Amino acid sequence: MKLPLSWLSDYTDISGVTPKEFDAKMTMSGSKVEEVVYLGEEIENVVTGKVLSVTDHPDSDHLKICQLDVGQGEPVQIVTGAPNVTEASVGEICPVALHKSALPGGVKITKGKLRGVPSNGMMCSFQELGLTHGCVPYACENGILFLPDGTPVGEDIRKVVGLDDYVADFEITSNRPDCLSVIGLAREAAATFDRPFSVKTPEVKGVGDDIGHYMSVEVRDPDLCPRYTARLVKNIKIEPSPAWIRERLHAAGVRPINNIVDITNYVMLEYGQPMHAFDYACLSDGKIVVRRAQNGESIQTLDGVDHDLTDKMLAICDHDKPVAVAGVMGGANSEIEDDTKTVVFESACFHGATVRVTAKALGMRTEASGRFEKGLDPRMTLSAVDRACELVEELHAGEVVNGVIDVDSSDPAPKRLPFEPDKMNALLGLAIPADEQKRLLEKLDFTVEGGEVVVPSFRTDILRMCDLAEEVARMYGYDQIPTTLYAGEMVQGEYTPKQQAEREVSLICREAGFDESMSHSFISPKFYDMIGWPENDPRRVSTTILNPLGEDFSIMRTTILPSMLDSLAHNHAHRNPSASLFELGTIYTPTVRDGKADQTILPREEKILALGSYGSRSFFQFKGVIEAVAHELNIKGLSFETESGNPSYHPGRCARVMAGDQLLGVFGTVHPTVCKTYGLSGEVLAAELHMDVLFAAMDPTRLYHALPKFPASTRDIAVIVDDAVPAASLQKAIEQAAGSILESVSLFDVYKGENIPEGKKSLAYSMSLRAPDRTLTDEECDKAMRDAIAALEKDFGAKLRG
C-alpha cells in the first residue's frame, strides 16, 4: 500500500515528523514501512520556463532556437527538435532542465551545441519527468509538455506537477484489511504519534428525484453478499480529473483515467472499499440481481477476456445477464463510455473466501479482489458510496439522484470481548495499569464499557483476549517491553539416531571427495525413458501432481537416479573434466491399485543415498566409497553380488550391495545407452542405497581392540579364472578357507591380456595373516595359503598364475 504522506493531512496532523521518524515509529507500532521515497528524488535543477521567442535553426530543417525566461534574469537559449514547438508557442510555459540538471533514469543534462548553436539545457516532455499521459491529459503525446496558463515561472517542476511529496510503502499483513486505506493508516499514524484523528462524514446535496424511480436491487445470496449499497448519478460529464486527484492517484501507484473511474479508485484508496460504476443504460429493466452464477454463463470482463462462470461464483446481474464478477472485475457490457449519461455506483461487501476462489479460478487478481478476500467491514459501504457522490458534486461530474438503495443483512451488533487487564499483563509480562490499557485501546477506536471491550467494526481480526493484548503492547511500545529469560525448563536439542547416521554418511562422502547436490523431488515421466526403464516396469507408476509447474515437474519420482545423472550431465556440459556428487534425497512410492497410483493415499517416502561420478574414479575406487560408508555405519557382512538385469546399468559391471541377506542397494557403471541419452562420455558410475535399510543394518555396538602385539605376515595369491567369475566371490571363498588367522584380504590387481587365455582374467589378492597371542610360523601361513588355493580351485576352477 503506497501512502502519500500529504494525503494524511485530511485526517490527522503529522507536521514536524520527518520521513525517517515516520518510517521508524510506524514500523515499531505494527505498521511495517518498507521504504519512504521522495517522488521527485531523481529530478534536480528543473524549473518552469516561459517561451519568449522561437526562431529557425540556420543549419537544420527541424531544429528551433528558443529563448526562455526561467526566472533567473537573463533568458536561457535552448535548441529543440520537438514538433509542437513553433512560433505559436511563444508565451507557453514548459519544464526546463537547466545546465547540470538531472532527470529520472539517471539522465544528466549539461549545456552544449546543436549544429553549432549553443543550447543551455533542455525543454522536457512529460515522459522525461517520469509522468504518464493520465497525469497530464492536456499534454502532447510526442512533444514538449506545455503547462496550464497561470503556472508561475521559475518554479521547481516537482512542486508544479505534484512530485514534491513523500510516499510511504507499507507491507500490510493479511489480517489488517482496514490498513489497505488512507483512513486506516491515518488512524494508525494518529495513534502512533498521539495526534488527533477525524474523518468527515460525506455530505451529498442531491438534485431531487428518487432512485426508486430508476432501479432496484435484489440480493438472492445474502450469505455471499451481506450488504449491497447503490446510488445513481445522472447527466454525467466524462472528462479528466482535476490535478489534485490525478497527483494523489499517481503518487499512490494508480494510473489516472477519467473523472468517474478516478473517483472509484480514489474512494477505494481512501476508504479501502472497492467500488464499481455501471452504465445505467446497459442494465436491463434497471434491475440489479446479486446471485450465484449459473453453470454455462459467461462474461467478458473489462480487460476484454471472456470467462466461463460456475455456480461457485457470485455474479452481479441485470434481468438477463451477468454484468460483473462480484468483487473481482466489472463486465465490458456495462462499461462506462464517453457517451455515458447515467451511472450506478456500487459499494458492496462480499464473502472473502468466495472472492478468493473466484479470482483464482478465473486467473484474475485485482486491487478489488485483493481487498475483498481479506474480509471487509459491511459498515463501510454506505459512507464510501456517499463519499463517491460527494466527489461527483465537488468535481461537477454529474447530478446525484436522491436516495440510496441499501440491502443490508449483516449483523449490526458490535463484537464485545471481556476487558481483562490482569490476564493481558500476565501474557505480556508487563504491569500496565488498567486505566492505561484502556487509554491505549481507545487510541485505536476501541471503547471500554461495563467491563467489556467494544471492538470497532473495521477490526475483523480481533477475536480473543490475546488480540487485545497485542494492541495494548504495540501502542505501549515493543521497545519498552523488558527482556526476560525463558522461565520454563530448558531442553537441549539433539539429533535422532537416523539424523546422526545421515550426518555421518554425508561426512564420509565429502571426505571421499564428493560434493553434495540437491534436486527437485518432482520430475518428468520422460526421465524413466532416459534411464532405460521398459514401458511395463511397475516402478514407472508415480504419484501425479495436481497443479504442476509443467510437464517437466509433473510426477513425484520413484527413483533418484535420473536426478543424479541430470546433475552429472549439467557439469559435463559445462566442460568440467570430472565430477563426483552425492545426494540424500527422497523417493515417493505410491499405493498401486489396478496398475495406477491411488491419489487418495499419500505415497511412502524413503530417503536414498545417491552417488555419481565420472572422469576421476575407477570402478573399484567407487566401490571403496560404498565400503567406507558401510564401515562408518558399522555394517557387518557387507558383500556384492552380480546384477545383470538392471536396464540402467552395464550388465557386466553392476552389483547388488548386500549386508547378509539384506539388499542395501545397487551400484555400477551406467549403461552406455543411458550415458548417451544424457550426453555423458566415458565411464559413468552411480549408486543408489536405501538409507532406511542401511540404518536397520547398523550394529549399534562398536567393539574396540587393542593394537596388535605381534607382527602380521602377508601373502599374495594370483589366480586365473573365467572372465565371468566375480572377484567378490573369490574373496569370500578365501575368507572362509584361510581360517581364523586371516586378518584381511583385498583385491589389488585385475589383468587381462598377454599370456592370459581368451575369456580368462587374472585376479591378485593380498592376504594379511596374524594371531593375537603369538608370531605365526611359516608353516601356519603356508597352510592358510594352501587351503585358500584349494578352495579356489575346487569352487571356481582357478589356476595359480605362474
PyMOL commands that set and color helices and strands:
alter all, ss='L'
color gray80, all
select helices_A, chain A and resi 5-10+19-28+87-89+127-129+157-160+177-179+182-193+211-213+243-251+259-271+280-282+284-286+332-334+352-362+367-372+378-394+421-428+434-442+465-476+478-480+497-511+526-530+538-540+551-553+561-573+619-632+672-678+691-697+727-738+778-796
alter helices_A, ss='H'
color red, helices_A
select strands_A, chain A and resi 2-4+33-38+44-56+64-69+76-80+93-103+107-109+112-114+117-119+121-123+166-170+216-219+227-234+275-279+287-292+298-300+306-308+314-317+322-325+329-330+343-349+399-400+405-408+415-418+447-449+452-455+515-516+522-523+555-556+579-589+592-593+596-597+604-614+638-642+649-659+662-670+684-690+713-722+742-751+760-769+799-800
alter strands_A, ss='S'
color yellow, strands_A
deselect
rebuild
show_as cartoon
